[in-house]
Amino acid sequence: MSSSNSPCAACKYLRRKCTQECDFAPYFLPESPQRFANVHRVFGASNVAKLLKELNATDREDAVKSLAYEAESRIKDPVYGCVGLISMLQQRLKEIQHELHAAKKELSSYNLNPQTMQYLLTHPGTVI
Amino acid sequence: MSSSNSPCAACKYLRRKCTQECDFAPYFLPESPQRFANVHRVFGASNVAKLLKELNATDREDAVKSLAYEAESRIKDPVYGCVGLISMLQQRLKEIQHELHAAKKELSSYNLNPQTMQYLLTHPGTVI
């Protein structure tokens, strides 16, 4: 049963009585009905209940958050879900690593000794 | 029905007859039984079937691949699933962007004119 007198979002959605022992109540508050609707649509309530039961109580909140994120991503993008974001991040990381590699190569190519480096920093635009 | 005479991995797992009209057969080949076992465990066969039906036929293979990836990630990491990888990639991207920013700042701080740049490149270790 959630802290208020209302049934939790899961029990309300499933039209069942929300008891003190309800496994969903701590993670599916009545004021966030969409969170349960999403995970139920994508994973199914029984799969979510089974997963939560297998976890330590301290891990359940994080697990529900990640399930809710996955479910919302799958509803927004039914083909790729949050795997689409993984591909996008991996691609972006590759590009930035490439840029960083080029910048470091350029820096090292000057092969500046500390004295020259100091001089150039304090005398911008020096022509040798 | 899969291309071979064996039932597809889904029908074999669910112990049912695999017919010509089987929605799973093209994506769950008998030689990859784990793929179906994983998505069934995490999403449930009926949720997967429903999702596939709502997609264009050309998108279904990609959808099954992303579902299989999510399912495998959730089995390996029941708390965070593939959302753990998203957090890790976002963190790594932030670090590399920071490094790139620093490298670019260092490059621009030299404020080298083209003639000096050319000289330093061809005369490494120059002391001014």
gemmi code that builds the backbone of each chain (N, CA, C; Angstrom):
import gemmi

chains = {
    "A": [
        ("MET", (0.863, -1.198, 0.000), (0.000, 0.000, 0.000), (0.890, 1.235, 0.000)),
        ("SER", (0.597, 2.212, -0.809), (1.395, 3.425, -0.829), (1.133, 4.237, 0.437)),
        ("SER", (1.997, 5.241, 0.647), (1.932, 6.001, 1.897), (0.590, 6.728, 2.052)),
        ("SER", (0.028, 7.159, 0.933), (-1.294, 7.799, 1.014), (-2.350, 6.700, 1.141)),
        ("ASN", (-3.595, 7.087, 1.137), (-4.644, 6.064, 1.210), (-5.035, 5.512, -0.161)),
        ("SER", (-4.498, 6.145, -1.202), (-4.822, 5.683, -2.560), (-4.074, 4.390, -2.842)),
        ("PRO", (-4.660, 3.544, -3.689), (-3.901, 2.364, -4.127), (-2.724, 2.825, -4.996)),
        ("CYS", (-1.666, 2.014, -5.067), (-0.518, 2.393, -5.895), (-0.937, 2.386, -7.366)),
        ("ALA", (-0.064, 2.959, -8.214), (-0.398, 3.074, -9.644), (-0.601, 1.712, -10.286)),
        ("ALA", (0.166, 0.701, -9.812), (0.041, -0.635, -10.399), (-1.320, -1.242, -10.067)),
        ("CYS", (-1.689, -1.204, -8.780), (-2.968, -1.797, -8.370), (-4.146, -1.050, -8.994)),
        ("LYS", (-3.996, 0.268, -9.118), (-5.074, 1.043, -9.733), (-5.236, 0.618, -11.200)),
        ("TYR", (-4.104, 0.476, -11.884), (-4.122, 0.099, -13.302), (-4.706, -1.303, -13.466)),
        ("LEU", (-4.287, -2.201, -12.575), (-4.731, -3.605, -12.679), (-6.065, -3.844, -11.978)),
        ("ARG", (-6.651, -2.771, -11.434), (-7.954, -2.819, -10.754), (-7.993, -3.908, -9.685)),
        ("ARG", (-6.995, -3.864, -8.814), (-6.995, -4.841, -7.729), (-6.757, -4.112, -6.411)),
        ("LYS", (-6.997, -4.794, -5.320), (-6.837, -4.184, -4.005), (-5.343, -4.030, -3.694)),
        ("CYS", (-4.960, -2.838, -3.200), (-3.555, -2.596, -2.866), (-3.376, -2.853, -1.367)),
        ("THR", (-2.635, -3.909, -1.050), (-2.479, -4.290, 0.369), (-1.152, -3.785, 0.927)),
        ("GLN", (-0.966, -3.987, 2.237), (0.298, -3.611, 2.892), (1.485, -4.347, 2.266)),
        ("GLU", (1.223, -5.521, 1.713), (2.313, -6.351, 1.181), (2.582, -6.097, -0.300)),
        ("CYS", (1.890, -5.127, -0.879), (2.023, -4.899, -2.325), (3.487, -4.644, -2.696)),
        ("ASP", (4.011, -5.469, -3.641), (5.418, -5.336, -4.042), (5.654, -4.100, -4.907)),
        ("PHE", (4.603, -3.634, -5.552), (4.757, -2.499, -6.474), (4.673, -1.136, -5.769)),
        ("ALA", (3.910, -1.098, -4.673), (3.570, 0.191, -4.049), (4.749, 1.140, -3.811)),
        ("PRO", (5.920, 0.638, -3.311), (7.003, 1.612, -3.038), (7.552, 2.285, -4.298)),
        ("TYR", (7.344, 1.668, -5.459), (8.007, 2.146, -6.686), (7.036, 2.735, -7.707)),
        ("PHE", (5.763, 2.508, -7.509), (4.766, 3.012, -8.460), (3.712, 3.813, -7.704)),
        ("LEU", (4.077, 5.058, -7.432), (3.204, 5.920, -6.633), (1.970, 6.325, -7.437)),
        ("PRO", (0.862, 6.552, -6.728), (-0.389, 6.860, -7.434), (-0.288, 8.116, -8.307)),
        ("GLU", (0.616, 9.041, -7.923), (0.713, 10.283, -8.699), (1.501, 10.131, -10.003)),
        ("SER", (2.096, 8.959, -10.242), (2.826, 8.746, -11.510), (2.258, 7.528, -12.234)),
        ("PRO", (1.015, 7.608, -12.683), (0.406, 6.406, -13.289), (1.083, 5.969, -14.593)),
        ("GLN", (1.683, 6.939, -15.315), (2.268, 6.591, -16.616), (3.458, 5.634, -16.475)),
        ("ARG", (4.206, 5.787, -15.376), (5.379, 4.925, -15.162), (4.957, 3.462, -15.154)),
        ("PHE", (3.909, 3.141, -14.429), (3.479, 1.733, -14.406), (2.894, 1.323, -15.754)),
        ("ALA", (2.079, 2.200, -16.330), (1.461, 1.859, -17.626), (2.542, 1.504, -18.650)),
        ("ASN", (3.638, 2.269, -18.652), (4.724, 2.009, -19.613), (5.427, 0.677, -19.357)),
        ("VAL", (5.837, 0.427, -18.103), (6.569, -0.831, -17.862), (5.652, -2.038, -18.050)),
        ("HIS", (4.378, -1.863, -17.741), (3.444, -2.978, -17.946), (3.282, -3.269, -19.440)),
        ("ARG", (3.183, -2.212, -20.221), (2.994, -2.398, -21.667), (4.200, -3.079, -22.301)),
        ("VAL", (5.405, -2.698, -21.857), (6.620, -3.215, -22.509), (7.096, -4.536, -21.894)),
        ("PHE", (7.111, -4.626, -20.565), (7.662, -5.822, -19.912), (6.583, -6.752, -19.360)),
        ("GLY", (5.428, -6.188, -19.040), (4.390, -6.997, -18.397), (4.564, -6.961, -16.883)),
        ("ALA", (3.482, -6.747, -16.170), (3.539, -6.606, -14.708), (4.162, -7.829, -14.036)),
        ("SER", (3.866, -9.025, -14.531), (4.367, -10.219, -13.841), (5.879, -10.346, -14.012)),
        ("ASN", (6.402, -9.965, -15.184), (7.854, -9.992, -15.369), (8.549, -8.995, -14.449)),
        ("VAL", (7.941, -7.823, -14.301), (8.523, -6.788, -13.435), (8.508, -7.271, -11.978)),
        ("ALA", (7.384, -7.851, -11.555), (7.269, -8.353, -10.177), (8.324, -9.427, -9.910)),
        ("LYS", (8.511, -10.311, -10.879), (9.466, -11.411, -10.752), (10.884, -10.845, -10.628)),
        ("LEU", (11.199, -9.879, -11.495), (12.527, -9.265, -11.458), (12.779, -8.589, -10.108)),
        ("LEU", (11.791, -7.842, -9.623), (11.968, -7.121, -8.350), (12.185, -8.088, -7.195)),
        ("LYS", (11.462, -9.177, -7.203), (11.584, -10.177, -6.132), (12.985, -10.766, -6.066)),
        ("GLU", (13.636, -10.866, -7.230), (14.975, -11.469, -7.289), (16.078, -10.513, -6.843)),
        ("LEU", (15.727, -9.242, -6.639), (16.734, -8.233, -6.282), (16.732, -7.926, -4.790)),
        ("ASN", (17.882, -7.408, -4.327), (17.914, -6.868, -2.967), (16.985, -5.669, -2.909)),
        ("ALA", (16.366, -5.458, -1.750), (15.428, -4.347, -1.610), (16.089, -3.009, -1.959)),
        ("THR", (17.379, -2.873, -1.640), (18.085, -1.603, -1.879), (18.319, -1.333, -3.364)),
        ("ASP", (18.211, -2.367, -4.191), (18.446, -2.186, -5.637), (17.151, -1.951, -6.408)),
        ("ARG", (16.017, -2.139, -5.753), (14.749, -2.147, -6.498), (14.374, -0.792, -7.093)),
        ("GLU", (14.639, 0.272, -6.340), (14.296, 1.605, -6.850), (15.068, 1.888, -8.154)),
        ("ASP", (16.385, 1.589, -8.144), (17.189, 1.804, -9.354), (16.705, 0.921, -10.499)),
        ("ALA", (16.345, -0.324, -10.166), (15.867, -1.239, -11.211), (14.581, -0.700, -11.838)),
        ("VAL", (13.668, -0.217, -11.013), (12.402, 0.314, -11.559), (12.677, 1.544, -12.418)),
        ("LYS", (13.609, 2.394, -11.969), (13.950, 3.578, -12.770), (14.486, 3.175, -14.145)),
        ("SER", (15.382, 2.176, -14.158), (15.957, 1.784, -15.448), (14.916, 1.085, -16.323)),
        ("LEU", (14.032, 0.298, -15.709), (12.947, -0.339, -16.488), (12.017, 0.720, -17.074)),
        ("ALA", (11.715, 1.743, -16.256), (10.814, 2.802, -16.727), (11.453, 3.557, -17.887)),
        ("TYR", (12.772, 3.765, -17.795), (13.483, 4.456, -18.864), (13.458, 3.625, -20.152)),
        ("GLU", (13.740, 2.322, -20.012), (13.716, 1.427, -21.182), (12.329, 1.380, -21.808)),
        ("ALA", (11.321, 1.289, -20.946), (9.949, 1.175, -21.453), (9.550, 2.443, -22.207)),
        ("GLU", (9.855, 3.606, -21.628), (9.502, 4.863, -22.283), (10.226, 4.986, -23.627)),
        ("SER", (11.501, 4.576, -23.645), (12.274, 4.648, -24.894), (11.667, 3.730, -25.955)),
        ("ARG", (11.218, 2.550, -25.532), (10.641, 1.586, -26.491), (9.307, 2.093, -27.038)),
        ("ILE", (8.554, 2.799, -26.203), (7.266, 3.328, -26.666), (7.508, 4.476, -27.659)),
        ("LYS", (8.522, 5.307, -27.359), (8.850, 6.414, -28.268), (9.449, 5.908, -29.578)),
        ("ASP", (10.281, 4.865, -29.483), (10.963, 4.339, -30.669), (10.808, 2.822, -30.662)),
        ("PRO", (9.682, 2.324, -31.227), (9.393, 0.890, -31.119), (10.417, -0.003, -31.818)),
        ("VAL", (11.161, 0.536, -32.769), (12.135, -0.309, -33.476), (13.435, -0.448, -32.685)),
        ("TYR", (13.967, 0.651, -32.199), (15.282, 0.587, -31.537), (15.249, 0.775, -30.019)),
        ("GLY", (14.189, 1.348, -29.488), (14.144, 1.584, -28.041), (15.372, 2.353, -27.587)),
        ("CYS", (15.844, 2.080, -26.379), (17.018, 2.828, -25.894), (18.305, 2.332, -26.519)),
        ("VAL", (18.243, 1.243, -27.288), (19.437, 0.783, -28.006), (19.809, 1.806, -29.091)),
        ("GLY", (18.801, 2.554, -29.564), (19.064, 3.637, -30.519), (19.965, 4.691, -29.905)),
        ("LEU", (19.737, 5.006, -28.640), (20.565, 6.001, -27.943), (21.981, 5.462, -27.739)),
        ("ILE", (22.083, 4.155, -27.452), (23.414, 3.542, -27.287), (24.218, 3.682, -28.585)),
        ("SER", (23.587, 3.376, -29.725), (24.285, 3.496, -31.015), (24.708, 4.939, -31.249)),
        ("MET", (23.806, 5.874, -30.941), (24.097, 7.280, -31.169), (25.256, 7.736, -30.286)),
        ("LEU", (25.250, 7.337, -29.021), (26.330, 7.722, -28.102), (27.663, 7.100, -28.530)),
        ("GLN", (27.620, 5.843, -28.979), (28.856, 5.186, -29.417), (29.442, 5.896, -30.635)),
        ("GLN", (28.567, 6.313, -31.547), (28.993, 7.027, -32.752), (29.614, 8.370, -32.387)),
        ("ARG", (28.938, 9.091, -31.482), (29.417, 10.415, -31.047), (30.764, 10.295, -30.331)),
        ("LEU", (30.893, 9.255, -29.513), (32.135, 9.018, -28.775), (33.287, 8.764, -29.754)),
        ("LYS", (33.005, 7.997, -30.784), (34.012, 7.682, -31.803), (34.482, 8.973, -32.494)),
        ("GLU", (33.524, 9.826, -32.829), (33.862, 11.085, -33.508), (34.726, 11.973, -32.614)),
        ("ILE", (34.319, 12.085, -31.343), (35.054, 12.975, -30.431), (36.447, 12.409, -30.148)),
        ("GLN", (36.550, 11.079, -30.042), (37.865, 10.473, -29.822), (38.788, 10.764, -30.999)),
        ("HIS", (38.211, 10.743, -32.187), (38.956, 11.040, -33.404), (39.442, 12.490, -33.371)),
        ("GLU", (38.552, 13.404, -32.984), (38.902, 14.829, -32.899), (39.993, 15.054, -31.864)),
        ("LEU", (39.867, 14.363, -30.720), (40.845, 14.508, -29.643), (42.208, 13.998, -30.093)),
        ("HIS", (42.187, 12.861, -30.794), (43.421, 12.282, -31.303), (44.116, 13.280, -32.227)),
        ("ALA", (43.327, 13.919, -33.117), (43.886, 14.890, -34.069), (44.465, 16.103, -33.327)),
        ("ALA", (43.745, 16.585, -32.307), (44.214, 17.760, -31.554), (45.511, 17.437, -30.806)),
        ("LYS", (45.571, 16.219, -30.223), (46.782, 15.827, -29.489), (47.961, 15.661, -30.441)),
        ("LYS", (47.673, 15.143, -31.626), (48.724, 14.945, -32.616), (49.267, 16.311, -33.040)),
        ("GLU", (48.370, 17.260, -33.233), (48.787, 18.602, -33.632), (49.649, 19.219, -32.526)),
        ("LEU", (49.205, 19.060, -31.291), (49.963, 19.616, -30.155), (51.365, 19.009, -30.088)),
        ("SER", (51.422, 17.684, -30.232), (52.724, 17.038, -30.089), (53.622, 17.347, -31.280)),
        ("SER", (53.012, 17.639, -32.458), (53.820, 17.879, -33.646), (54.667, 19.142, -33.497)),
        ("TYR", (54.207, 20.070, -32.660), (55.001, 21.283, -32.460), (56.261, 20.970, -31.662)),
        ("ASN", (56.170, 19.909, -30.858), (57.320, 19.446, -30.094), (58.005, 20.619, -29.396)),
        ("LEU", (57.210, 21.451, -28.748), (57.726, 22.675, -28.143), (58.515, 22.376, -26.881)),
        ("ASN", (59.675, 23.008, -26.753), (60.349, 22.867, -25.467), (59.735, 23.868, -24.500)),
        ("PRO", (59.872, 23.651, -23.206), (59.156, 24.480, -22.222), (59.444, 25.968, -22.360)),
        ("GLN", (60.687, 26.317, -22.720), (61.058, 27.736, -22.839), (60.319, 28.395, -24.010)),
        ("THR", (60.296, 27.693, -25.141), (59.605, 28.204, -26.329), (58.104, 28.330, -26.057)),
        ("MET", (57.583, 27.295, -25.387), (56.149, 27.276, -25.069), (55.788, 28.503, -24.221)),
        ("GLN", (56.603, 28.773, -23.221), (56.372, 29.900, -22.330), (56.440, 31.215, -23.117)),
        ("TYR", (57.422, 31.294, -24.008), (57.607, 32.514, -24.798), (56.372, 32.768, -25.673)),
        ("LEU", (55.920, 31.692, -26.338), (54.775, 31.850, -27.256), (53.514, 32.210, -26.505)),
        ("LEU", (53.394, 31.675, -25.298), (52.182, 31.966, -24.513), (52.174, 33.433, -24.081)),
        ("THR", (53.336, 33.972, -23.841), (53.394, 35.363, -23.353), (53.604, 36.349, -24.503)),
        ("HIS", (53.952, 35.853, -25.690), (54.140, 36.716, -26.865), (53.304, 36.203, -28.025)),
        ("PRO", (51.992, 36.332, -27.929), (51.163, 35.784, -29.000), (51.486, 36.429, -30.351)),
        ("GLY", (51.383, 35.625, -31.374), (51.589, 36.152, -32.739), (53.043, 36.298, -33.132)),
        ("THR", (53.940, 35.713, -32.315), (55.382, 35.782, -32.624), (55.689, 35.251, -34.016)),
        ("VAL", (56.512, 35.963, -34.728), (56.965, 35.453, -36.030), (58.444, 35.125, -35.894)),
        ("ILE", (58.788, 33.884, -36.218), (60.199, 33.473, -36.140), (60.833, 33.671, -37.525)),
    ],
    "B": [
        ("MET", (7.047, -20.812, -40.088), (7.971, -21.964, -40.098), (9.337, -21.483, -40.574)),
        ("SER", (10.392, -21.893, -39.939), (11.729, -21.492, -40.357), (12.086, -22.221, -41.649)),
        ("SER", (13.170, -21.739, -42.293), (13.535, -22.270, -43.608), (13.860, -23.771, -43.545)),
        ("SER", (14.437, -24.201, -42.423), (14.711, -25.633, -42.282), (13.404, -26.332, -41.898)),
        ("ASN", (13.468, -27.612, -41.635), (12.256, -28.321, -41.227), (12.013, -28.251, -39.725)),
        ("SER", (13.007, -27.723, -38.992), (12.853, -27.620, -37.534), (11.880, -26.496, -37.209)),
        ("PRO", (11.194, -26.606, -36.084), (10.373, -25.473, -35.641), (11.300, -24.329, -35.229)),
        ("CYS", (10.812, -23.087, -35.280), (11.646, -21.947, -34.883), (11.938, -22.039, -33.386)),
        ("ALA", (12.901, -21.207, -32.936), (13.319, -21.266, -31.534), (12.168, -20.938, -30.594)),
        ("ALA", (11.271, -20.031, -31.033), (10.141, -19.641, -30.177), (9.177, -20.804, -30.006)),
        ("CYS", (8.788, -21.425, -31.115), (7.822, -22.531, -31.035), (8.420, -23.722, -30.289)),
        ("LYS", (9.718, -23.946, -30.484), (10.362, -25.051, -29.774), (10.314, -24.773, -28.268)),
        ("TYR", (10.640, -23.528, -27.891), (10.652, -23.144, -26.472), (9.252, -23.246, -25.887)),
        ("LEU", (8.279, -22.780, -26.643), (6.890, -22.762, -26.154), (6.173, -24.088, -26.406)),
        ("ARG", (6.893, -25.064, -26.977), (6.374, -26.403, -27.279), (5.052, -26.329, -28.041)),
        ("ARG", (5.087, -25.594, -29.131), (3.872, -25.530, -29.951), (4.255, -25.766, -31.408)),
        ("LYS", (3.274, -26.027, -32.224), (3.524, -26.330, -33.636), (3.941, -25.050, -34.346)),
        ("CYS", (5.004, -25.132, -35.161), (5.464, -23.959, -35.901), (4.865, -24.031, -37.309)),
        ("THR", (3.972, -23.091, -37.590), (3.273, -23.134, -38.883), (3.889, -22.153, -39.878)),
        ("GLN", (3.390, -22.192, -41.105), (3.852, -21.252, -42.153), (3.604, -19.811, -41.731)),
        ("GLU", (2.585, -19.599, -40.903), (2.199, -18.231, -40.529), (2.902, -17.751, -39.249)),
        ("CYS", (3.801, -18.551, -38.716), (4.446, -18.193, -37.440), (5.114, -16.809, -37.539)),
        ("ASP", (4.720, -15.895, -36.632), (5.269, -14.532, -36.647), (6.710, -14.490, -36.150)),
        ("PHE", (7.093, -15.484, -35.362), (8.433, -15.477, -34.772), (9.493, -16.089, -35.694)),
        ("ALA", (9.068, -17.064, -36.508), (10.026, -17.882, -37.272), (11.119, -17.095, -38.018)),
        ("PRO", (10.780, -15.957, -38.690), (11.854, -15.284, -39.436), (12.951, -14.703, -38.546)),
        ("TYR", (12.634, -14.492, -37.268), (13.576, -13.759, -36.398), (14.172, -14.614, -35.290)),
        ("PHE", (13.613, -15.780, -35.093), (14.116, -16.661, -34.031), (14.420, -18.034, -34.620)),
        ("LEU", (15.601, -18.117, -35.240), (15.996, -19.340, -35.929), (16.310, -20.446, -34.912)),
        ("PRO", (16.076, -21.702, -35.336), (16.268, -22.815, -34.386), (17.699, -22.889, -33.845)),
        ("GLU", (18.665, -22.387, -34.637), (20.065, -22.489, -34.192), (20.456, -21.443, -33.144)),
        ("SER", (19.555, -20.504, -32.834), (19.854, -19.503, -31.787), (18.774, -19.534, -30.703)),
        ("PRO", (18.688, -20.631, -29.963), (17.594, -20.745, -28.986), (17.674, -19.709, -27.856)),
        ("GLN", (18.919, -19.270, -27.525), (19.079, -18.347, -26.395), (18.413, -16.999, -26.658)),
        ("ARG", (18.442, -16.556, -27.910), (17.850, -15.262, -28.256), (16.375, -15.225, -27.856)),
        ("PHE", (15.647, -16.271, -28.194), (14.231, -16.279, -27.812), (14.063, -16.427, -26.297)),
        ("ALA", (14.853, -17.320, -25.719), (14.744, -17.537, -24.264), (14.934, -16.218, -23.521)),
        ("ASN", (15.901, -15.407, -23.973), (16.161, -14.117, -23.310), (15.008, -13.128, -23.466)),
        ("VAL", (14.537, -12.934, -24.704), (13.464, -11.937, -24.878), (12.171, -12.404, -24.204)),
        ("HIS", (11.958, -13.716, -24.193), (10.757, -14.228, -23.528), (10.852, -13.982, -22.022)),
        ("ARG", (12.020, -14.208, -21.478), (12.199, -14.033, -20.030), (12.007, -12.568, -19.618)),
        ("VAL", (12.522, -11.656, -20.426), (12.491, -10.242, -20.043), (11.205, -9.545, -20.481)),
        ("PHE", (10.776, -9.781, -21.712), (9.608, -9.052, -22.229), (8.335, -9.897, -22.258)),
        ("GLY", (8.511, -11.195, -22.375), (7.343, -12.071, -22.536), (7.015, -12.227, -24.012)),
        ("ALA", (6.765, -13.461, -24.428), (6.514, -13.746, -25.847), (5.345, -12.936, -26.399)),
        ("SER", (4.283, -12.769, -25.611), (3.101, -12.095, -26.170), (3.368, -10.604, -26.378)),
        ("ASN", (4.169, -9.992, -25.493), (4.524, -8.589, -25.704), (5.368, -8.415, -26.965)),
        ("VAL", (6.288, -9.362, -27.183), (7.151, -9.289, -28.369), (6.305, -9.464, -29.636)),
        ("ALA", (5.397, -10.435, -29.604), (4.534, -10.677, -30.770), (3.701, -9.434, -31.081)),
        ("LYS", (3.170, -8.809, -30.039), (2.330, -7.610, -30.201), (3.150, -6.481, -30.811)),
        ("LEU", (4.353, -6.295, -30.287), (5.225, -5.229, -30.799), (5.548, -5.471, -32.274)),
        ("LEU", (5.901, -6.711, -32.623), (6.264, -7.009, -34.009), (5.093, -6.765, -34.958)),
        ("LYS", (3.911, -7.120, -34.531), (2.718, -6.938, -35.373), (2.477, -5.465, -35.687)),
        ("GLU", (2.851, -4.595, -34.738), (2.601, -3.157, -34.919), (3.640, -2.495, -35.829)),
        ("LEU", (4.692, -3.233, -36.184), (5.769, -2.649, -36.999), (5.654, -3.042, -38.466)),
        ("ASN", (6.272, -2.225, -39.335), (6.416, -2.625, -40.733), (7.314, -3.850, -40.784)),
        ("ALA", (7.053, -4.729, -41.740), (7.837, -5.966, -41.855), (9.331, -5.654, -41.975)),
        ("THR", (9.665, -4.546, -42.656), (11.079, -4.207, -42.871), (11.786, -3.768, -41.584)),
        ("ASP", (11.021, -3.396, -40.573), (11.632, -2.934, -39.311), (11.756, -4.052, -38.282)),
        ("ARG", (11.148, -5.193, -38.561), (11.052, -6.221, -37.518), (12.391, -6.841, -37.134)),
        ("GLU", (13.245, -7.063, -38.121), (14.552, -7.664, -37.817), (15.342, -6.755, -36.864)),
        ("ASP", (15.366, -5.449, -37.164), (16.077, -4.509, -36.295), (15.451, -4.467, -34.898)),
        ("ALA", (14.118, -4.516, -34.851), (13.434, -4.480, -33.555), (13.811, -5.709, -32.723)),
        ("VAL", (13.827, -6.882, -33.361), (14.183, -8.094, -32.615), (15.627, -8.015, -32.127)),
        ("LYS", (16.517, -7.489, -32.971), (17.924, -7.348, -32.554), (18.034, -6.449, -31.327)),
        ("SER", (17.306, -5.325, -31.349), (17.427, -4.403, -30.212), (16.763, -4.995, -28.965)),
        ("LEU", (15.664, -5.727, -29.137), (15.024, -6.384, -27.988), (15.962, -7.452, -27.402)),
        ("ALA", (16.621, -8.206, -28.291), (17.529, -9.260, -27.832), (18.698, -8.630, -27.063)),
        ("TYR", (19.165, -7.485, -27.551), (20.266, -6.793, -26.869), (19.825, -6.314, -25.481)),
        ("GLU", (18.647, -5.699, -25.424), (18.118, -5.224, -24.128), (17.924, -6.380, -23.163)),
        ("ALA", (17.367, -7.480, -23.685), (17.085, -8.627, -22.821), (18.376, -9.209, -22.254)),
        ("GLU", (19.376, -9.369, -23.130), (20.649, -9.932, -22.678), (21.288, -9.018, -21.626)),
        ("SER", (21.217, -7.705, -21.866), (21.788, -6.746, -20.912), (21.084, -6.829, -19.562)),
        ("ARG", (19.760, -7.002, -19.589), (18.988, -7.059, -18.339), (19.306, -8.332, -17.570)),
        ("ILE", (19.556, -9.426, -18.297), (19.888, -10.684, -17.622), (21.279, -10.585, -16.983)),
        ("LYS", (22.214, -9.943, -17.703), (23.574, -9.770, -17.161), (23.579, -8.791, -15.995)),
        ("ASP", (22.784, -7.733, -16.099), (22.761, -6.696, -15.063), (21.298, -6.400, -14.716)),
        ("PRO", (20.729, -7.193, -13.786), (19.289, -7.073, -13.505), (18.876, -5.715, -12.943)),
        ("VAL", (19.811, -4.970, -12.363), (19.448, -3.673, -11.784), (19.389, -2.581, -12.852)),
        ("TYR", (20.422, -2.498, -13.676), (20.486, -1.386, -14.634), (20.247, -1.781, -16.090)),
        ("GLY", (20.389, -3.049, -16.435), (20.214, -3.475, -17.817), (21.088, -2.630, -18.729)),
        ("CYS", (20.622, -2.357, -19.957), (21.456, -1.586, -20.876), (21.456, -0.099, -20.527)),
        ("VAL", (20.649, 0.322, -19.572), (20.679, 1.720, -19.124), (22.011, 1.996, -18.410)),
        ("GLY", (22.620, 0.935, -17.850), (23.947, 1.065, -17.249), (24.974, 1.475, -18.287)),
        ("LEU", (24.861, 0.890, -19.478), (25.791, 1.236, -20.559), (25.564, 2.675, -21.025)),
        ("ILE", (24.300, 3.097, -21.059), (23.990, 4.481, -21.451), (24.660, 5.457, -20.473)),
        ("SER", (24.539, 5.199, -19.175), (25.165, 6.076, -18.173), (26.674, 6.099, -18.356)),
        ("MET", (27.246, 4.916, -18.598), (28.695, 4.819, -18.755), (29.150, 5.596, -19.990)),
        ("LEU", (28.432, 5.433, -21.096), (28.800, 6.134, -22.330), (28.657, 7.650, -22.169)),
        ("GLN", (27.581, 8.075, -21.476), (27.377, 9.512, -21.265), (28.516, 10.094, -20.433)),
        ("GLN", (28.945, 9.340, -19.416), (30.041, 9.776, -18.554), (31.346, 9.877, -19.341)),
        ("ARG", (31.614, 8.857, -20.147), (32.844, 8.811, -20.954), (32.856, 9.960, -21.964)),
        ("LEU", (31.692, 10.216, -22.562), (31.574, 11.296, -23.549), (31.881, 12.639, -22.894)),
        ("LYS", (31.374, 12.815, -21.684), (31.600, 14.059, -20.944), (33.100, 14.252, -20.677)),
        ("GLU", (33.768, 13.164, -20.261), (35.205, 13.246, -19.977), (36.001, 13.596, -21.232)),
        ("ILE", (35.662, 12.920, -22.344), (36.423, 13.140, -23.583), (36.164, 14.550, -24.116)),
        ("GLN", (34.916, 15.039, -23.969), (34.606, 16.397, -24.420), (35.429, 17.405, -23.621)),
        ("HIS", (35.588, 17.111, -22.341), (36.382, 17.964, -21.461), (37.849, 17.966, -21.911)),
        ("GLU", (38.370, 16.775, -22.197), (39.764, 16.650, -22.674), (39.969, 17.388, -23.993)),
        ("LEU", (38.973, 17.241, -24.894), (39.066, 17.895, -26.208), (39.051, 19.407, -26.048)),
        ("HIS", (38.197, 19.865, -25.158), (38.091, 21.299, -24.903), (39.443, 21.832, -24.407)),
        ("ALA", (40.066, 21.080, -23.489), (41.360, 21.497, -22.935), (42.438, 21.513, -24.018)),
        ("ALA", (42.441, 20.487, -24.883), (43.444, 20.411, -25.950), (43.275, 21.566, -26.933)),
        ("LYS", (42.013, 21.886, -27.264), (41.751, 22.978, -28.204), (42.153, 24.321, -27.595)),
        ("LYS", (41.914, 24.428, -26.278), (42.261, 25.673, -25.592), (43.780, 25.839, -25.606)),
        ("GLU", (44.481, 24.733, -25.361), (45.943, 24.805, -25.359), (46.444, 25.193, -26.749)),
        ("LEU", (45.854, 24.578, -27.780), (46.267, 24.887, -29.155), (46.045, 26.363, -29.470)),
        ("SER", (44.860, 26.856, -29.080), (44.547, 28.240, -29.436), (45.379, 29.218, -28.613)),
        ("SER", (45.823, 28.777, -27.407), (46.573, 29.695, -26.546), (47.923, 30.056, -27.162)),
        ("TYR", (48.455, 29.152, -27.990), (49.740, 29.472, -28.615), (49.574, 30.596, -29.634)),
        ("ASN", (48.367, 30.682, -30.180), (48.050, 31.749, -31.129), (49.158, 31.864, -32.179)),
        ("LEU", (49.532, 30.738, -32.739), (50.655, 30.717, -33.667), (50.285, 31.304, -35.018)),
        ("ASN", (51.138, 32.145, -35.552), (50.867, 32.583, -36.919), (51.394, 31.508, -37.872)),
        ("PRO", (50.887, 31.476, -39.093), (51.216, 30.358, -39.990), (52.723, 30.173, -40.200)),
        ("GLN", (53.455, 31.298, -40.241), (54.897, 31.203, -40.500), (55.611, 30.518, -39.319)),
        ("THR", (55.234, 30.929, -38.089), (55.829, 30.337, -36.885), (55.473, 28.857, -36.787)),
        ("MET", (54.210, 28.567, -37.082), (53.737, 27.180, -37.015), (54.568, 26.298, -37.953)),
        ("GLN", (54.774, 26.791, -39.179), (55.526, 26.042, -40.180), (56.975, 25.842, -39.713)),
        ("TYR", (57.530, 26.896, -39.124), (58.919, 26.828, -38.657), (59.059, 25.782, -37.545)),
        ("LEU", (58.110, 25.821, -36.593), (58.190, 24.886, -35.462), (57.995, 23.447, -35.910)),
        ("LEU", (57.159, 23.287, -36.924), (56.906, 21.928, -37.411), (58.154, 21.362, -38.081)),
        ("THR", (58.906, 22.217, -38.731), (60.082, 21.731, -39.459), (61.357, 21.826, -38.609)),
        ("HIS", (61.278, 22.538, -37.482), (62.438, 22.656, -36.596), (62.039, 22.270, -35.167)),
        ("PRO", (61.799, 20.985, -34.946), (61.347, 20.579, -33.616), (62.377, 20.937, -32.545)),
        ("GLY", (61.884, 21.285, -31.381), (62.768, 21.567, -30.246), (63.371, 22.961, -30.278)),
        ("THR", (62.874, 23.810, -31.194), (63.388, 25.191, -31.290), (63.332, 25.913, -29.939)),
        ("VAL", (64.398, 26.611, -29.619), (64.395, 27.449, -28.410), (64.433, 28.901, -28.849)),
        ("ILE", (63.453, 29.652, -28.381), (63.444, 31.081, -28.749), (64.133, 31.873, -27.637)),
    ],
}
model = gemmi.Model(1)
for chain_id, residues in chains.items():
    chain = gemmi.Chain(chain_id)
    for i, (resn, *xyz) in enumerate(residues, 1):
        res = gemmi.Residue()
        res.name, res.seqid = resn, gemmi.SeqId(i, " ")
        for name, pos in zip(("N", "CA", "C"), xyz):
            atom = gemmi.Atom()
            atom.name, atom.element = name, gemmi.Element(name[0])
            atom.pos, atom.b_iso = gemmi.Position(*pos), 0.0
            res.add_atom(atom)
        chain.add_residue(res)
    model.add_chain(chain)
structure = gemmi.Structure()
structure.add_model(model)
structure.setup_entities()
